[in-house]
């Protein structure tokens, strides 16, 4: 199942899309193409990582991402261990590094880390010999989500360059937004960030994107609308209007949807707050790619896990 292109992957870790070159991003997508058909087989396994051990280290709750990584590893024939912070020695005061080193000593090949602190995955990568894959670190990045979003857009439109993509909602607290920004701009898409000023400062313009505080002014111009979850657990009360006001000005409602392009593609990284950032009819409608994103996440994460082990 390995991709036979001339490009050689050299990264032992996947920490951030900011670090990746265009060639590296395209190589991941190409490798995901090679793995995608595995999920359509009657026996959904290949032996690419047989004998390898992956530990899912999640210091924040995440059913979708944790399950996706576990399934991706399983389909590559790796052994998977789930690590819960609530039942680990970190709850007794042990540091992340000490915990990781003790787990690594048992013969682990890959750490998949979700952590509330930005930079946690990079810090861990400097203290362990195995590969580290960032599954989301604070409000910094969520690189595999960015890659699967990119993969889904490319699959839908046949290209990424030239697409107009609106990322809407709680930008300042979103690691998904940052990974999408890096991936999309590197591949030539035009990125428009949309949200209230309290959740979308003008400083984001330094990343080569447009910052817009009026959703209605751009809604009929974009090819893709990626609605972000309102992260109530991260938002400070001073940053957020009422839920009703947010939905009125920044929600993807039925009234707003009729003014979109006829072939607009709707995305959401999940989990959704239905009726707040997006209406159920749109989320479940024919122009929604939300479940396709979930399915593509398996292929992309299989590709990432395979590639980082090849560089060990």
N, C-alpha and C positions, 0 to 999 in steps of 0.2 A: 504493500500500500504506500510505500514511500514515493514521494514526488521525485522524478528523475531529471528535473531541470538542472542547468549548469550552476545555478546559484547554490552556494553552500551556507547553511545557517550556522552561526557561530555563537549565539547567545545561550548561555547556560540558564539564565533567568528571564522571565518576562515581568518587568516591574512597571513600565509606563510606556504609552505610545509616543510620548514626547521624545523618547530615546530612539525610536525605530526609524529607519530610512524607508523611502518608498519601496525599494526592492524587498526589504524585509517584510513590510506589510503585505505586499503582493504575493510573496512566497507563502505566508501564512494562509492567505485566501486560496491560493492554488492547492496547498496541502489539504485544506478543508474540503475542496472539491473532490479530492481523491478519497476522503474518508466519508463523505456524505452518504454514499450508497450503502454503507455498512448498516445503517439504521433501517434500510428497506428489506434486508435479508430476513429469511426465516430464523436463522441463527445469527444474532446480532453481535458477533465477536470476530476480531482479528487478533493474531498473536503478537502484535507490534511491541507491546510492553510486558510480555509474559515474564514473570520473575521480578518485576519492579513493584515497589511499594509506594503508594501515595497516601499522605495524611492530610485530611481536610481540617485545617485549624481555623475555626470560626469564632471570633471574639464578639461578633454581632450576629443576631438572628438573620437567617436568609435561607428560606426553604428552596427558592428557585435556583440560586447560584450554587448552593451546596449540592443539591440533587443533580444538577447539570454536570458538575465536575465529577461527582461519584459515578454517574452513568457513563461519562466520557472515558474515565479510567477503566471502568469495568469492560466496556466494549473494546478496549485495547488489551484486555486480559491482565491488567495490573490488579494487585491487591489493594483494597481501600480501607483505611482506618479513619473513623470520624472522631475528632477531638472536640470536646466541649469545655469551654472555659469555666463554666459553672461547676463542673465536677473535677476540675484539674487542680494541680498544686498552685497555679497562678492565683486562685481564689484564696490561697493561704499565704500569699506574699511572694511566691517565686516569680522571677522575671521571665519575660517572654524568651529571652536568649537562653537562659538556663533550662527552661522547659523544652525548647526546641533542640538543644544539644543532647538532652537526655533521650528524647524521642529518636533523634538521628542515630544515636549509639545503638539502637535496636535494628538498624539496617534500613533506613528510609531513603528513598531516592528523590521524592518530590514533596515539598511543602506547598500546599495551596492555602494562602493566608488572607483572611478577612479581618481587618482590625480598625477600630475607631480612630486611631492616631495616623495622621498623614506621615508618610515616610517609613512606616513600620516594616513594610516588605523589603525596602532597600536596606534598612538596618539589619534585618534578619539575614539577608543575602550575604552580608559581610562577615557573618559569624558561623555559618554552616557550610559544609562541603557539598551538600545536595542542591538540587535546583529549587528555586522559589518562584512561585507564580502568584502575582498580586490579584486577589479576588475582590479588591476594594479596600482602600486605605483612607479613612476619614473623608474629607472633601477633596482629596488629591486626584486620584484616577481609579478607573475600573477598566483596565485595558481589554479584557476579553469581551466585555459588553460593547466597548467601542468597536472591536473587530467584528463581532457578530452583527452589529447594526450596519457597519460598512458592507459586510458580506450580503446582507439582506437587501440593501439598496442596489448593489451591483447586480444581484440576481433579478431584481424587479425591473431595472432600467437598462441593463446590459452595460452600464458604465457608471462612473462616479463623477468624473470630470464634467464640469458645466452644470451639474445639478444645483438647484437652489433649495437649501435645506433650512427650515426654521426649527430651532430648538426652543421650546416654550415652557416657561414656568419658573421654578425655584433654581435659578442658575448658580447662584453664589454657593449654595450648599451641595451642589451636584458633582460628584466624581464622574458620573456618566457623561455629563455635558463636557467636561474637560477632555476626556478621552475621545469623544466624538469630534470635538474641535480639532484636536491634533490630527486625527486620522483623516477627516474630511478635507481639511485645508491642504494637507500634504498631497492628497490625490486630486486636487483641483476643483473641489466643490465650493460654492459660495455659501457661507454659513451666516445665518441671521439669528441672533439671540433675541428672544422676546420675553419680557417680564416686567414687573413693577420695579421702579428705581431702587427700592429697598432690597430687592432680591437679585438685581442685575446692575452692578455699578459700571460706569463708563470705562473703567480700567480694563475690562475684557477686550476692548478695541485693540489693545496692544498685541493680542493674539491673532490679528488679521481677520477679524469678523466684524459684522455690523451689529450694533446694539440699538434695539428698538423698544420703545415703551408703549407702542400702540399696535396691538395685534391686528386690528382691522385694516391698518394701512398696508400690510404686506400679505394678508391671507390669500388674496387672489393671485399672487405672483409666484408662490413657491411650489416645488414639485413634491417635497416631502415635509410633513409636519411631525416632529418627534416631541410628543408631550411628556414632560417629566412629572414624576410623582411629587406632590407637595409633602415635604419632609417635616411634618409637624414636630418630630422628636428633635430636630436640629434647629428649627427656626426660633429666633428670639421674638418675643411678642411685639417689639418695636418694629420688626421687619415686615410683619404680615398684616394685611388688612383683614376684614372679616372674610369668612369663607364665601359668603354671598357676593361680596365685592370682587374677590379673586375670580370666581366663576363668571361673573358678569363681564369682566374686562379681559380675562386671560384663559377662560375655559373654552374647550372645543365643543361648543353647543350645536344643536341642530340648526339654529338660525345662522350661526357663523359658518357652518359647514357648507351651506348652499352657495356661499360666495367663494368657495375654493375652486381650483382648477378641477375639471371633470375627472381627470385621471390622477388626482392627488393621492399620495400614499401616506397612510397614517401609521405611526409607530408609537410605542410606549415601552420603556424598559421594565415596567412592572415593579412591585404590585400597584395596581391602579386604585385610585380613589374615585370610583364611579360617581358621576354626577357632580364632581368638583372640578377636576382638570379635564375630564372627557365624559361625554354621555355614553351610556351603554349601547345605544343603537349604532353609534359610530364605531365604538371599540369592537363590536361584534359584526360589523357590516362588511360588505364585499371589498371595500378599499382599505381595510385594516390588514396590516402585516404583523400584528402582535403575536399571534400563535406561530407564524412563520419565523419570527425572531427566536422564539423559544426552541423550535426545532433546529434552526441553524446554529444555535448556541452549542449544541452537542458536537456538530462537525468541527466548528471552530475550536472548541476546547480540546477535542481529540487531537487536532493539528498542533495546538500549542504544547500539549503534554508530550506528544511524540517528538517535536522539534527540540525542546529544551533537554530531553534525555539524550538526543543525538550529539549534543554539544558537551556532555559531561566527560 
